[in-house]
Every structure is written in structure tokens, then in C-alpha cells.
Amino acid sequence: MASTYTANGGIELIATGEQSGTWGTTTNTNLSIIDRLTNGVGAITLSGTTHTLTTSDGTLSDGQYRVLVFGGSPSGTNTVTISPNDAQHLYFVKNGSGQSVVLSQGSGSTVTVADGKSAIVYSDGGGAGANVVDLTSTFNFQPLTATLTAIGALAVTDSNIIVGNGSTWVAESGATARTSLGLGTGDSPTFTAVTAGQVDITGTGDLRLQDTTGGQYVALQAPGTVTVSYTLTLPAADGTSGQAIVTDGSGNLSFGSAGIGFGKAIAAALIFG
């Protein structure tokens, strides 16, 4: 009875009574094939647009590697055909060829591995209609997207914030970030309305609450002093102009123009007490 070979790895099965005195050589080749099938990493050099990945019976061949590292200088997308089409294989693929690699075994499904990417694939050995299947595509993890890539490329500079610009994610800081958040571009943004509960405010100087005309304000001074300031405009005797009278909250009066009439002074005294 003649020797036979395994369907998937090409390992020679020595028939009973065969290869007397030489079976050691065959056995050593078989063990080398098994080692390559389980742990072998093969550098596969591509050229042109096609390549055949062959598993040969009884001898070491590139189709027996567990890990395929594609390199070389293919002229375009390279179709790698797994041969024979009835052999089942599991491959870990890393493509560094500079072009996409299409793994095929028959007329069934194929797997494309882009340049710089990796995949785990298997060929089902289905003959003329054989398929190559991408196991990686069924793994349960967040797929890489353009937006995730954009976030990963952003600088981790202190004070940067991540905001959307309508098409992708960008990092902004300072006035640009304030504008994106609707806070204006200055260091002291203006708010149209603010509602707050109990708020503790600390700092130096006075906190002034001023009306919209700028004519009067309440100044809160530490510790706990409230000063009220007024600006009063009195009509002139002829009714055509005015005299500004201002108190600074300490009982001191000042006038917007030189001097005021006696009647106006009395009016001011009555108003300010």
C-alpha cells in the first residue's frame, strides 16, 4: 500500500511496511510541516496583481504557514489564491505590501485585507465554489470609524476640549472654544440672563450690580457692606439741558458741569437726604 497525505496540511502518512530504512526522513519532514502549520510565520513576497499560495503534499510550502505577512511590491490590488481549493486553512494575515490583498480559494466569498491592516481568515476547502471567510469581521468590538480616528489623532494638550465642527471632531481652546460653546470670544463673556441659587463668590475688589443704563449700581464690599450709588440729572432753568449730580455712596456729591442753581441743590439734598 502506497503512502497517502492529509487533505489540509500535506503531511505524508506512511503505509504499513513502506519506506524501510528511510521513514525517518519522511517523519522529520512531517514534523517540520506540523511545526509550520501550528506556529510558522511566513514572509510572502507579492508582485504584479496575482499570487498562488500553495500547500504541497509531503514538502514544506508557503501555504502551510499559520501567519502570512504580505510584502513585496505589487503593481496594484493583489489576488492571492489558496491552492488546492479543497484544503481547509486558518490564517492570521498581516498586509504590509502597499496594496490591498484579496484572499480567494474558489468562486465563493473572498476577503480583502487593506494595506496596513490585519485579519484572521479561514478557507473552507469547498472545491470549485470554496469560500474565504473573515473571522475578524464577526468579533464583538467597536469598529474603527473616521470619527474615532479623528479623536485619536487629537493633541492631548492641557486646556483642550473636544467639540464637533459639523463634520468631524476637533480640539479647541481659549477664545475659539468659548465661541463654540456660545460664550463669546473675550476673557469676560457677557450673559443675557443668569439664574443661580446660593452662590459663593470670592476675589478681590468690589462686586457691582449695575442697571442697563449704567446710571446706578449696588456695590457689594467685603465684609458685608452694601453701598448704593445714584446718578441724577436735573433740568436746567430753561428746560433745554441738564445738570448731572452723582453721589459715590459716601455722601459726596459731584456735578457733571460747572455749578448748579440753588433750587437744584435743594432738590438734590431732598432726593439724596
C-alpha positions as CSV (number, residue, x, y, z in Angstrom):
1,M,0.0,0.0,0.0
2,A,1.4,3.4,-1.0
3,S,1.7,6.4,1.3
4,T,-1.1,9.0,1.4
5,Y,-1.3,12.6,2.5
6,T,-3.5,14.6,4.8
7,A,-6.0,16.8,3.0
8,N,-5.2,20.1,4.7
9,G,-1.5,20.1,5.6
10,G,0.1,17.7,3.1
11,I,1.5,15.5,5.8
12,E,2.6,12.2,4.5
13,L,1.0,9.1,6.0
14,I,3.4,6.2,5.6
15,A,1.8,3.0,4.7
16,T,2.4,-0.1,6.7
17,G,5.7,-1.7,5.6
18,E,6.7,1.2,3.4
19,Q,9.9,3.2,3.4
20,S,12.0,0.7,5.4
21,G,15.2,2.4,6.3
22,T,14.1,5.9,5.1
23,W,11.0,6.6,7.1
24,G,13.0,8.8,9.5
25,T,13.5,11.4,6.7
26,T,9.8,11.4,5.9
27,T,8.9,11.7,9.6
28,N,11.2,14.6,10.1
29,T,9.7,16.4,7.1
30,N,6.2,15.7,8.6
31,L,7.2,17.2,11.9
32,S,8.6,20.3,10.2
33,I,5.2,20.7,8.3
34,I,3.3,20.3,11.6
35,D,5.5,23.0,13.2
36,R,4.9,25.4,10.3
37,L,1.1,24.7,10.4
38,T,0.9,25.5,14.1
39,N,3.5,28.3,14.6
40,G,5.0,29.2,11.3
41,V,5.3,32.9,10.3
42,G,5.9,33.2,6.5
43,A,7.0,36.3,4.6
44,I,5.1,36.2,1.4
45,T,6.6,38.4,-1.4
46,L,4.0,39.7,-3.8
47,S,4.5,41.1,-7.3
48,G,2.1,42.1,-10.1
49,T,-1.6,41.5,-9.2
50,T,-1.8,37.8,-8.6
51,H,-0.1,35.2,-6.3
52,T,-0.8,31.5,-5.6
53,L,-0.5,30.3,-2.0
54,T,0.2,26.6,-2.4
55,T,0.1,23.7,0.0
56,S,2.2,20.8,-1.5
57,D,2.0,17.2,-0.3
58,G,5.0,15.9,1.6
59,T,7.1,19.0,1.4
60,L,7.4,22.4,3.1
61,S,5.4,25.1,1.2
62,D,4.2,28.6,1.8
63,G,0.5,27.6,2.1
64,Q,1.4,25.8,5.4
65,Y,2.3,28.9,7.4
66,R,0.0,29.8,10.2
67,V,0.8,33.6,9.9
68,L,1.1,35.2,6.5
69,V,3.0,38.5,6.3
70,F,2.5,40.0,2.9
71,G,5.2,42.3,1.5
72,G,6.9,42.9,-1.8
73,S,5.9,45.5,-4.5
74,P,2.7,44.5,-6.1
75,S,1.6,46.8,-9.0
76,G,-2.0,47.0,-7.8
77,T,-4.6,45.1,-5.7
78,N,-3.2,41.6,-5.5
79,T,-5.4,38.5,-5.6
80,V,-3.9,35.6,-3.6
81,T,-5.4,32.2,-4.5
82,I,-5.2,29.5,-1.9
83,S,-4.4,26.2,-3.5
84,P,-5.6,23.5,-3.6
85,N,-9.2,24.5,-3.4
86,D,-10.2,21.5,-1.2
87,A,-7.8,22.3,1.7
88,Q,-9.0,23.9,4.9
89,H,-6.7,26.5,6.5
90,L,-6.8,29.0,9.2
91,Y,-4.6,32.1,8.6
92,F,-3.5,35.1,10.6
93,V,-2.9,37.8,7.9
94,K,-0.8,41.0,8.1
95,N,-0.7,43.1,5.0
96,G,2.3,45.4,4.5
97,S,2.6,45.2,0.8
98,G,1.5,48.7,-0.1
99,Q,-1.6,47.4,-1.8
100,S,-4.9,45.7,-0.9
101,V,-4.8,41.9,-0.8
102,V,-7.8,39.8,-1.9
103,L,-7.8,36.2,-0.5
104,S,-9.6,33.7,-2.6
105,Q,-10.0,29.9,-2.9
106,G,-12.8,29.3,-5.3
107,S,-15.8,31.1,-6.8
108,G,-17.3,31.7,-3.3
109,S,-16.7,34.6,-1.0
110,T,-13.4,36.4,-0.7
111,V,-11.7,38.6,1.9
112,T,-10.0,41.9,1.2
113,V,-7.2,43.0,3.6
114,A,-6.3,46.6,3.1
115,D,-2.7,47.7,3.2
116,G,-1.5,48.2,6.8
117,K,-4.4,46.1,8.2
118,S,-4.6,42.6,9.6
119,A,-7.3,39.9,9.7
120,I,-8.0,36.3,10.8
121,V,-9.4,34.3,8.0
122,Y,-10.2,30.7,7.1
123,S,-10.7,28.8,3.8
124,D,-13.4,26.2,3.9
125,G,-11.9,23.9,1.3
126,G,-15.2,23.7,-0.6
127,G,-13.6,22.9,-4.0
128,A,-14.5,25.0,-7.0
129,G,-17.0,27.0,-5.0
130,A,-14.8,27.4,-2.0
131,N,-15.1,30.4,0.3
132,V,-12.6,32.5,2.3
133,V,-14.3,33.9,5.5
134,D,-13.1,36.9,7.6
135,L,-13.5,35.8,11.3
136,T,-12.3,39.3,12.4
137,S,-15.4,40.9,11.0
138,T,-17.6,39.0,13.4
139,F,-15.7,39.9,16.5
140,N,-17.8,41.9,19.0
141,F,-15.8,45.1,19.3
142,Q,-16.2,48.8,18.3
143,P,-15.3,49.1,14.7
144,L,-12.8,51.7,13.7
145,T,-14.5,54.7,12.2
146,A,-13.4,58.0,10.7
147,T,-14.7,59.9,13.8
148,L,-12.8,57.6,16.2
149,T,-9.7,58.0,14.1
150,A,-10.1,61.8,14.3
151,I,-10.4,61.7,18.1
152,G,-7.4,59.5,18.5
153,A,-5.3,61.9,16.4
154,L,-6.1,65.0,18.6
155,A,-3.4,66.5,20.7
156,V,-3.8,65.9,24.4
157,T,-2.7,69.5,25.2
158,D,-3.7,70.9,28.6
159,S,-6.9,73.0,28.3
160,N,-8.0,71.5,25.0
161,I,-11.6,70.4,24.7
162,I,-13.2,68.2,22.0
163,V,-16.0,69.7,20.0
164,G,-17.8,68.9,16.8
165,N,-17.3,71.2,13.8
166,G,-20.2,69.8,11.8
167,S,-18.2,67.1,10.0
168,T,-15.6,65.7,12.5
169,W,-14.2,66.1,16.0
170,V,-11.6,68.8,16.6
171,A,-9.6,70.1,19.7
172,E,-10.1,73.8,20.7
173,S,-9.0,76.0,23.5
174,G,-9.2,79.7,24.6
175,A,-11.3,82.1,22.6
176,T,-12.1,79.5,19.8
177,A,-13.5,77.1,22.4
178,R,-15.6,79.8,24.0
179,T,-17.1,80.7,20.7
180,S,-18.0,77.1,20.0
181,L,-19.7,76.9,23.5
182,G,-21.6,80.1,22.8
183,L,-19.7,82.1,25.4
184,G,-18.2,84.8,23.2
185,T,-14.5,85.3,22.3
186,G,-13.4,87.6,25.2
187,D,-12.0,86.6,28.6
188,S,-15.1,88.2,30.2
189,P,-18.1,86.9,28.3
190,T,-21.4,88.7,28.6
191,F,-24.5,86.7,29.5
192,T,-28.0,87.9,28.7
193,A,-29.5,86.3,31.8
194,V,-28.2,84.2,34.7
195,T,-30.3,82.3,37.2
196,A,-28.5,80.9,40.2
197,G,-29.2,79.6,43.7
198,Q,-26.9,80.2,46.6
199,V,-23.5,81.2,45.1
200,D,-20.3,81.9,47.0
201,I,-18.1,84.4,45.1
202,T,-14.6,85.1,46.2
203,G,-12.0,87.5,45.0
204,T,-10.6,91.0,45.4
205,G,-12.3,94.3,44.8
206,D,-16.0,95.1,44.7
207,L,-18.7,93.1,43.0
208,R,-21.0,95.7,41.3
209,L,-24.6,95.0,40.1
210,Q,-25.4,97.8,37.6
211,D,-28.5,98.6,35.7
212,T,-28.7,98.6,31.9
213,T,-28.2,102.4,31.6
214,G,-25.1,102.5,33.8
215,G,-26.8,105.2,35.8
216,Q,-26.8,103.4,39.2
217,Y,-25.3,100.3,40.8
218,V,-25.1,98.5,44.0
219,A,-21.6,97.7,45.1
220,L,-21.1,94.7,47.5
221,Q,-17.9,95.3,49.5
222,A,-16.3,92.9,52.0
223,P,-17.1,92.4,54.7
224,G,-20.8,92.6,54.1
225,T,-21.1,96.3,53.3
226,V,-23.6,97.5,50.7
227,T,-23.0,100.8,49.0
228,V,-25.7,102.4,46.8
229,S,-24.7,104.9,44.2
230,Y,-27.0,107.1,42.1
231,T,-26.7,109.4,39.1
232,L,-29.4,112.1,38.9
233,T,-29.9,114.5,36.0
234,L,-31.8,117.7,36.9
235,P,-33.3,120.0,34.2
236,A,-31.7,123.4,33.6
237,A,-33.7,126.5,34.3
238,D,-34.5,126.9,30.7
239,G,-35.6,123.3,30.4
240,T,-33.2,122.7,27.5
241,S,-30.3,121.0,29.2
242,G,-29.4,119.1,32.3
243,Q,-27.0,119.0,35.2
244,A,-25.7,115.6,36.3
245,I,-25.4,115.1,40.1
246,V,-23.6,112.0,41.3
247,T,-23.2,110.5,44.7
248,D,-20.5,108.0,45.4
249,G,-22.4,106.3,48.2
250,S,-20.4,108.1,50.9
251,G,-22.4,111.3,51.0
252,N,-20.2,113.1,48.5
253,L,-21.8,114.9,45.6
254,S,-20.2,115.8,42.3
255,F,-21.6,117.6,39.3
256,G,-21.5,116.9,35.6
257,S,-20.9,120.6,34.7
258,A,-19.7,123.7,36.4
259,G,-22.1,124.7,39.2
260,I,-25.8,124.3,39.7
261,G,-28.6,126.6,40.7
262,F,-29.7,127.0,44.3
263,G,-33.1,125.3,43.6
264,K,-31.3,122.3,42.0
265,A,-29.1,122.0,45.0
266,I,-32.1,121.9,47.3
267,A,-33.7,119.3,45.1
268,A,-30.6,117.2,45.2
269,A,-30.5,117.5,49.0
270,L,-34.1,116.4,49.3
271,I,-33.5,113.4,47.0
272,F,-30.3,112.2,48.5
273,G,-31.2,113.1,52.0
